[in-house]
Structure formats: C-alpha cells, structure tokens
Amino acid sequence: MKKITILALSSAQASSITGPMDVFIFAGVLWEVICGEQPSPCFEVTVASPDGKAVKCFNRLLVALHCSMYDVRNMDLIMISAITGNVIKWLERNKNIIDWLKQQYQSGTQIAAVCTGAFILAETGLLNGKTATTHWDFIDQFKQRYPLVRLRPDSLITDEGNLYCSGGSNAFNDLSLYLVEKLSSREVVVQCSKAMVQDFGRITQTPYASLNLLKSHNMKDILAVQRWIEENYMEAISISMLAERFGMGQRTFGRRFKQTTGDSPLAYLQKVRINAAKALLEKPYSTFEEVTYRVGYEDISSFRKIFQRYTGLRPKEYQRLFHQGANV
C-alpha cells in the first residue's frame, strides 16, 4: 500500500483534513463493501500535526491525530491541509514546517497542497519556476509573495509530477481523487467516485470565482477611476472618455491604469460587467438578453462570448448551476 500523510494544521478547514483522509481510506474499500467483495485498501493513511497534539480547526473543532510529523517515515505523499485566516501571519509563526517539507521532498516524498496550503508549499521554494493554483480569492496575495511561481488561478488542479496544488477549499475532493488515480488506477478512482457519489475530472474553478478587481494600492487617482467604473458600468464607456474625465492623456491613462491594477481599462470594465451579470443571472426570472442590456451591452452575441471567456460557461450553463430558483 502507498503511504499517505495528511498534515493537519492549526486554523485549518476541518474538511481539508478529514475529507482527503476519507477518500484515500475508501479507495479499494467502499466499493468492495457495497458489492459484497473483500476490501483491498490502496492506501495507509496517517494524520500528523507539527507537534503531535490535537489540532484546533478554524471552526473550533479539535481533531485528534496519530502522531507528530517528525514520527512519520517513508511516505509516498504528504497532503497539506488548507489554512483559514491571515495566511502570511500563520506562515511567520510556523516556519519549522517549511524545513521539514523540504527534507521530505528531498527524500523522494511527493507533496500536495489543498487550497491555501499552496502558500505553505510555495514558501519552501519548491514551486519556483513551476505551476501552482490556490483559492481564487488569494490570487493577488499569492502572486505578490511568490513571483517566481507560475500561478494558474483558473486551474482546479496543477500537477508538476511530484508537486500538486488544488484551488478552492472543497477542491480537496478533486485533488484526492486525482491522486487516487495517479497512485493506483483508473478503475479504482471510478469505483471510489461512484461509491462516494463524487464527480471527478473537473479542471477549472473559474465559474465559482468572483473576477478579481485589484484595489490594494495607494494610487488615489486610479482608485477614483475604479470606483467610477464600478458605479457607472451600465453606461456607454470609452477609454478616451475616462481619460478626459479624469484629466489624463489617453496613452498615459491606459499605461498607468494597467501598471496599477494589472488590467487594461477595457478589461477592468469587462470584469465589472461580468461580475454584475453573474449576480443578475443568479436571481429568479432573469434572462441573458435582459442582463446584457442592464450591464451596458447592446450586442447580445458579443457579450455572450465575453461571458463564456471569463467564466468558462455559457450563460445558460451558469444559470443552471447558480440560479436561486433552480430545481433541486
């Protein structure tokens, strides 16, 4: 059997500890029990914390553990749980974990990170020059702290052969099933998916993300532009009009806006309109035609293409997934 260690951390989302544990323990077991066959476990799972003591999760649940991380030996995979709250302060208080992870990797152990656990993995430097993903709300913070990592915020899972990351917190299911297949077989992951009634094979977290609008800067004139766009996105807006309104030359305005926010003025306006359209589509009785006009577009076909480019879904697909009046 492959040996898996779930690294349980203080302030973790509890399900990012217990969820992967269940998936790995059920692989080769639950389907067999359902079918009346002899269980054949694929994985030996250990839950460890840095000091071996019970971990207090973000929801204040105490999770009892098997041992300290220093007690585990000859692991095939370590999975880092997601942490909740101020990630950077957490890292400053738990530097010992970083050295331990680097040692394990150097000894041949693969490492996977759930959600914000990607910050811990990136802190080791092992992801430099490699791809990673994390929860969509932490994208800017991650990019600023780890500029050498090739962040793919749209991806639900990234695979660098022996280093893995997953997006939003509940993507632990997607990552765990992905690793079940990688460390065992396609047959086992299909059986596990059926037994747990859990889809696998999702590749993107884009439909779930609110498009990020960077405002953590001190450029007051650009912040004023951003606020105006967010309050007046339904109007006919052009770059030349914005530049004139805020007293800048068009080229200077475009350059400064992009340098400050990471988006061109047009891309920023599109993101604001997409966020507004998503909110409207989630309400009962909204049609995409109505939504298109309400967010400032006249060409429905054009906006449909823009919507799909940003969300990864056609408007009807998005509405089926998130509509408040959707049938259960």
N, C-alpha and C positions, 0 to 999 in steps of 0.2 A: 504493500500500500504506500501511496505517496503521503508524505508528512506535511501537514499544513499547520501553521501557527497564526492565529488571529491576534494581532497586537491591540489589546484593549487599552484605551487611553482615557484619562480624566476629561470630563466635559464632552465625551463622545456622544453621538447619537446612538442610543442603545441598539437600534435595529442594525446598525452597521457593524456591530459585534455579533449579535445573536443570529442575524439574517444569514450572513455568509457561512457561519457555523452550521446552521441547519441545512443549507444547500449542499455543502460538502459531505456532511454526515448522511444525508438522504441518498446521495449518489450511490447506486448499486444496492440500495436497501429498500426504499419506499416502494418503488415499482415492483420489486420482487415480492414484498409483503402483500401488495394489492393483488398480484397474480398468483399468490399461494406458492411461491417458489422460495428456495433457500437464499437468504440475503448474502450478498457478496460485496462488502464495503470496499469502496475505492480509495478512501482517504482516512488517515488517522489525524484527528483534529485536536489541537491544543489551544487553549485560550490563555494568553500570558499578558501580564502588565509589567511596566518597568521595575516595580519593586515587589511584585508577587502578591500585593494586597488587593482587596476588592476595589473596584473602580466605581466612582460616583459619576454616573452619566449626566448629561445636560438636563434630563427630565427628573433627576434626583434618584433614579433607580440605582441601587447598588448591585453590581454584577460580580459574583464570586468567580474566582479564577482557578486555573490548575496550578500555575507556578509563576515565577519571575521570568522575564525574557532571558535572563542570564542562565537559566536552567535548561533551556531547550537546546537540542543538539541535532545536527544532521537533517535540517529541514529542507524540503523541496521548495516551499513557498511561504513567504510571510505576507499577510494581508493587513494593511494599516487601516484602522477604523477612521471614520470621519469625526472631526472635532468641531464643536459649535462655539460661537462667541468670537472673541478677538484672537484670531489665529496668530498674529505676529507676537503678541504678549505671551501666548501659550508656548510658542517656539523658544522665546527667551528663557522661559522657566524650565524647559525640558531638553536642554542641549545634549544630555547624555544619550538620548535615544538616537541622535544623529550618528554618533561614532559607532554605536552598536549596529545600526543598519548597514553602515559602510563595511564593517567587518564581516557581517553575514553575507553581503553581496560578493565580497572578495573571496569568500569560501565557496561560492557557487550557488547560493540560495537565490531564487527568483523573488522579486518584491512587487506587490500590487498595492495600490492606494485607492481608497474609496473617497470620492468627493473631495473635501478639503484636506484629506490625508495626502493629497498630491503636494501640498505645501511642505509637509514633512519629508517626502521623498525628494522634492526639488532642493530642499535645504542641504541634502547630502552632497549635491553637485553631480550626482549620478545621471541626472536628466539633462545636463548641459549638452547642447547640440542635438538633443533628441526630442521627440514629440511627447506631448502630455495634454491632458484635459482636466478640468475641475468644474465645480458648480458654476453656472453662468453668472451668478451674482458676484463672484470673486475674480472675474477675468482681469479687470484693470489692476487690482491689487497684486495678482499673480505676475502679470507682465512687468510691473514696476520693480518687483523684488527679484524676479528671475528672468532677466532679459536674454540670457543665453539659451533658455528653453524654448522650443518651438511649440507654443501653445496652440492647440486646435480646439477652440471653445465650442464649435458646433458638434464635435465628436462625442459620442456617448462613451466610447472605449478607445484607448490608444494602446498599441502593442509594439514594444521595442525589443521583442524577442525574450527578454528576461526582466523587463520593467513594464508595468501596466498601470494605467490610471482609468478611473471612471468619472463621469460627470456628476449630476445631482445626486443627493444622498441615497435615494431609493434605487439608484443605478447599481447598488451593491448586488442586486439580483442579476442584472445583466452581466456584470463583470464575473460574478461567481459562476454562472452557467457557462460563460465563455471559457473560463479556466477549467471547468469540469471537462468540457470537450477537449481542450488543449492537452490536459494532463491525463485524460482517459480515452474516450472515444465519442464519435458522433452518436452511436447507439445509446450510450449511457446518458448523454445530455438530453436527447429526445425523450427517453423514458423519464428522466428526472423532471423535465419540463411538463410532461403530461401529468405526472403524479402530483406535482405541486401546483398545477393549473397556473403556470407562469410562462408568459411568452419569452422567447429568446430570439436573438438576431436583430434587435433594434440597434441602429447605428448612430442616431443623432438625438441631441437634446434641444435642437433648435425650436420645435413647436412649443416647448414649455418655457422658453426664455423670454423675458421682457428685454427688448433691444436696449443695450446699454448706452446711456447718454452721459458722457464724462463731464462732470462739473466740479471735480475736486482739484480746482486750480484757482489762482488768485487774479486772473485777468478780468477785471470788472467790466470792461467794455464788451468782451466776448460773452461773459455771463449775461449781460443785458440783452445781447442778441439772442442767446439761447432761450432766455425767459420769454422774449417777444415771440419767437417762433412757436414755443410751446403753448402760448396763449392765443395765437392767431393762425395756426396751421391750416385752418379751413379756408383761408383767403387765398387769392392768387398771389403767389410769392415768387419773385425772381431774385437772382443774386445781385443784379445791378440795383434793384430796389432796396435790398437790405444794405448794400454798401453805401448808397446815398443816404438812407435813413439814419445810419449810424456814423456818418461823416468820414468815410474811408474810401480810398480809391478801390475799384473793383478787384484788381490783382492783389493789392495789399490785403484787402479784406479776406479774399479767398485763401491766401497763404497763411495769414495769422490765425484764421479760424481752424484750418486743418492742423497747424502746428499745435494749437491749444487743445482741441477736442479729439484729434485723431480722425475726424471725419471732415469731408468737404461740406460746405453749407447745404448743397443739394442732398447729400447722403444723410445729413443730420435731419433735414426736413422730412425725408422719406421715412426715417426711423420713427420720428414723432408721429407721423401719419399712420404707420403700420401699427404702432402701439395703440393708437386711438381706434383703429379699425378692428383690432383684435378684441378690445374691450366691448365695442359695439356688437360684434358678431357673437359674443358670449351672452348677450341679452336676448330675451324671448322676442320673436317676431321680426328680427332684423334680417333684411335681405342684403346681399352683397351690392346690388345696384344702389340701394339707399345708402349704404355705408360709404360707397365710393364717393358720392356727392357730398356727404356730410364731412368727409375728411379733406375735401379740397380738390378732388379729381373729377374730370368730366369724361375721360376715356376709360370705360369700364374694362375693356380688354387689356389696356396698358397697365392699369393698376392691378389687375388680376396677376399679371406676370411679375410685377414688382412684389406683390404679396407672397407669391409662391417662392420667389428667390430668397426672401428674408426669412420665411417661416418653414420652408421645406414642404408645405402642404398647400393644396388648392383650397380656396375659401370654404367650399362645402365640406371638405375633409376636416378643416379646422373647426368648423361649426359643429360637426358631428361629435368631435372629440370634447369640446369645451362648452357647448351651448347649455345654458342654465335650464332650458326646458327639454333637454334631451331625455329620451326614454331610457329607463334602466332595464 
